[in-house]
């Protein structure tokens, strides 16, 4: 890795090309993320319109989704604590568990 860095720093033309390629890669990635965000936003607007069209409350659905997400996060936290406890139990010396 150091040899690659030294080669880039030692050759200004190669360094410039690497910077330009890196900028293009970052811009392409950002462009895809923005496109994904716009698609998700459009889907959310269409879903809200569909709920309104069928006489359902958008705010009730949003509150229910928020409660469900909070419950899922709590379950996930408990699962992580459980797995962490199992890992710690496995890290102990074998003689300690038998006592």
N, C-alpha and C positions, 0 to 999 in steps of 0.2 A: 504494500500500500504506500509506503514511504517513497518507493522508487517512482510510482505513478505521480505522486504529488510533486516530487522533485523534478520530474520530466516536464510537468505542466508549468511549474513556476519558472523553470530554466528556459523555456521556449515561449516567448510572448505571443507568437502567432497561434500556436497550439492552445495556449491558455485562452485566448480570445475566442477561438472556435468552440472550445469546451464551454465557455460561459454562454455563448449564443445558443448552443444546442440545449444547455440546461434551461435557459429562459424559455425556449420553444416548448420543451417538455412540461414545464410548470404551467405555461399558458394553456396548453392543450388539456392538462388535467383540470385546471380551474374552469375552463370552458365546459367540460363534461359535468362537473359538479354543479355549475350554474344551470345547465340544461336540465339536469335531474331535479334540482330544486324547483324550477319552473313547471316541470311536468307534475311533480307532487302537489304544487300549489293549484294547478289547473284541476287536478283530480279532486282536491279538497273542495274547491268551489263548485264543481259539478255535483259532488256528493251532497253538499249543503243545499244546492238548488233542488236536487231530487227529493231530499227530505222535506223541504218546504212545499214542493209540488204535491207530495202525498200527505200533507197535513201533520207531519211529525215535527216536534220541536228540535231545532238544531242545538240549542243550549243544553237541553236535557241529554241529548246524545253525547255532547262534548263533555259534560260533567260525568256521565257514566264511563266514558272512555278514560277520563282522568283518574277516576276511582279505581278502575280496573288496572291501569298502568301502575298506580301507587301500590296496589296489592301485589302485582307481579314483581315489583322492585323489592318489596319486603320479603316475599318468598325467595327471591334470588339472594338477598342478603343472608337469610337463614341458611340457605343451601351452601353458600360460600363459607359461613362459619362452621357448618357441619363438616364440610370437606377439609377445611383447615384444621379442625380438631382431629379428624382421622389422620391427616398428614403428620401432625405433631405426635399423635399416639404411635405412629409407625416409626418416628424418628427416635423414640425412647429406646433405652437399652432393653434387650429382651428380658432380663431378670426383673426389671422394675414392674412390668405388667403382671407378672405371675404372683406378686405379693399381695 
